[in-house]
Amino acid sequence: MNPKRTQLAYQEAAVRNASAVELVIMLYDILAHDLQSAIEAMKAGNIEARTAKLKHGFLALQQLEGTLRLEEGGDLAAKLSRFYSMMRAQMMTAQTQQDPGILRELIQLLFSVREAWVEVNDRQAAGSEAAMTQSPSPARKPGDDQEQSQTASWKA
């Protein structure tokens, strides 16, 4: 198997086994990679590569927008929608002005939001581990003098 096919097989397996949040993080990584590649193409004066990378970045951004549930997501979903719209507009501006500085700023913003998604993923993973390792409380006998305690759990 050649290295390209090996990488593709690895990526396909990662996508199949990823949670919804992990898929969002992967899309952020793809978009950041596309923007970085577009910067390199701009520097090299390679119009075809720049256009192809930005086009792929627009597709990744479209996928991110497609995951938003505006009715259910409330204010956070609305803010992410505005963020993605701003990203799209700035990517178009960078393309028409051939300005790698705009793309660098977008990458920084993208990584800031990506970090929030990583935190959500880490919290979900920690919650799953706790749920799996938590043992049930022993049954109480009638007349026990111990106070009963209740635990609450929630999922993000």
C-alpha positions as CSV (number, residue, x, y, z in Angstrom):
1,M,0.0,0.0,0.0
2,N,1.4,3.4,-0.9
3,P,1.7,6.1,1.7
4,K,-1.1,8.2,0.2
5,R,-3.5,5.3,0.4
6,T,-2.4,4.5,3.9
7,Q,-3.1,8.1,5.0
8,L,-6.5,8.0,3.3
9,A,-7.4,4.8,5.0
10,Y,-6.3,6.2,8.3
11,Q,-8.4,9.3,7.8
12,E,-11.5,7.4,6.7
13,A,-11.2,5.2,9.9
14,A,-10.8,8.3,12.0
15,V,-13.9,9.9,10.5
16,R,-16.0,6.7,10.9
17,N,-15.1,6.4,14.6
18,A,-15.3,10.1,15.5
19,S,-18.0,11.8,17.6
20,A,-19.9,14.8,16.3
21,V,-17.6,17.2,18.2
22,E,-14.5,15.4,16.9
23,L,-15.8,15.8,13.3
24,V,-16.3,19.5,13.8
25,I,-12.6,19.7,15.1
26,M,-11.5,17.8,12.0
27,L,-13.3,20.3,9.8
28,Y,-11.6,23.2,11.6
29,D,-8.3,21.4,10.9
30,I,-9.1,21.0,7.3
31,L,-10.1,24.6,6.9
32,A,-6.9,25.8,8.6
33,H,-4.8,23.6,6.4
34,D,-6.6,24.9,3.3
35,L,-6.1,28.5,4.4
36,Q,-2.4,27.9,5.1
37,S,-2.0,26.2,1.7
38,A,-3.7,29.2,0.0
39,I,-1.2,31.5,1.8
40,E,1.7,29.5,0.4
41,A,0.2,29.5,-3.1
42,M,-0.3,33.3,-2.9
43,K,3.4,33.7,-2.0
44,A,4.4,31.4,-4.9
45,G,2.1,33.3,-7.3
46,N,0.2,30.0,-8.0
47,I,-3.3,31.2,-8.9
48,E,-4.6,27.7,-9.6
49,A,-3.4,26.2,-6.3
50,R,-4.6,29.3,-4.4
51,T,-8.1,29.0,-5.9
52,A,-8.3,25.3,-5.4
53,K,-7.4,25.5,-1.7
54,L,-9.8,28.3,-1.0
55,K,-12.5,26.5,-2.9
56,H,-11.9,23.4,-0.7
57,G,-11.9,25.7,2.4
58,F,-15.3,27.1,1.3
59,L,-16.5,23.5,1.2
60,A,-15.2,22.8,4.7
61,L,-16.9,26.0,5.9
62,Q,-20.1,24.9,4.2
63,Q,-20.0,21.6,6.1
64,L,-19.5,23.4,9.4
65,E,-22.5,25.7,8.7
66,G,-24.5,22.6,7.8
67,T,-24.0,21.2,11.2
68,L,-25.6,24.2,13.0
69,R,-29.0,23.7,14.4
70,L,-30.2,27.3,14.6
71,E,-33.6,26.5,16.2
72,E,-32.1,24.3,18.9
73,G,-28.7,25.9,19.4
74,G,-29.9,29.3,20.5
75,D,-27.4,32.1,20.9
76,L,-24.4,30.0,20.4
77,A,-25.5,28.6,17.1
78,A,-26.4,32.1,15.9
79,K,-22.9,33.4,16.9
80,L,-21.3,30.5,15.1
81,S,-23.4,31.2,12.0
82,R,-22.2,34.8,12.1
83,F,-18.6,33.7,12.6
84,Y,-18.8,31.4,9.6
85,S,-20.4,34.1,7.5
86,M,-17.5,36.5,8.4
87,M,-15.0,33.8,7.6
88,R,-16.5,33.3,4.1
89,A,-16.6,37.0,3.4
90,Q,-13.0,37.5,4.5
91,M,-11.9,34.5,2.5
92,M,-13.4,36.1,-0.6
93,T,-11.8,39.4,0.2
94,A,-8.4,37.6,0.6
95,Q,-8.9,35.9,-2.7
96,T,-9.8,39.0,-4.7
97,Q,-7.1,41.2,-3.0
98,Q,-4.6,38.3,-2.9
99,D,-3.9,39.2,0.7
100,P,-2.3,36.5,2.8
101,G,-2.5,38.7,5.9
102,I,-6.3,38.3,5.9
103,L,-5.9,34.5,5.8
104,R,-3.4,34.5,8.6
105,E,-5.8,36.4,10.8
106,L,-8.6,33.9,9.9
107,I,-6.4,31.0,10.9
108,Q,-5.7,32.6,14.3
109,L,-9.5,33.2,14.8
110,L,-10.2,29.7,13.6
111,F,-7.8,28.1,16.1
112,S,-9.3,30.2,19.0
113,V,-12.7,28.7,18.3
114,R,-11.2,25.3,17.6
115,E,-9.8,25.3,21.2
116,A,-13.3,25.8,22.5
117,W,-14.4,22.7,20.6
118,V,-11.5,20.8,22.0
119,E,-12.5,21.7,25.5
120,V,-16.1,20.5,24.8
121,N,-14.7,17.3,23.5
122,D,-12.4,16.8,26.5
123,R,-15.3,17.5,28.9
124,Q,-17.5,15.0,27.0
125,A,-14.7,12.4,27.2
126,A,-14.2,13.0,30.9
127,G,-17.9,12.6,31.5
128,S,-18.1,9.4,29.6
129,E,-15.1,8.0,31.5
130,A,-16.7,9.0,34.8
131,A,-20.0,7.4,33.8
132,M,-18.2,4.1,32.9
133,T,-16.1,3.9,36.0
134,Q,-18.7,5.1,38.5
135,S,-20.0,2.2,40.6
136,P,-23.6,2.1,41.7
137,S,-24.3,3.0,45.3
138,P,-25.0,0.1,47.6
139,A,-28.7,-0.6,48.3
140,R,-30.0,1.0,51.5
141,K,-31.7,-1.0,54.1
142,P,-34.9,0.4,55.6
143,G,-34.1,2.3,58.8
144,D,-30.5,3.3,57.8
145,D,-29.6,6.5,59.6
146,Q,-27.4,7.7,56.8
147,E,-28.5,10.7,54.8
148,Q,-29.5,10.0,51.3
149,S,-27.6,11.9,48.7
150,Q,-28.4,12.4,45.1
151,T,-26.0,13.1,42.3
152,A,-26.9,15.0,39.2
153,S,-25.2,14.7,35.9
154,W,-25.5,16.5,32.7
155,K,-24.1,16.3,29.2
156,A,-23.0,19.1,27.1
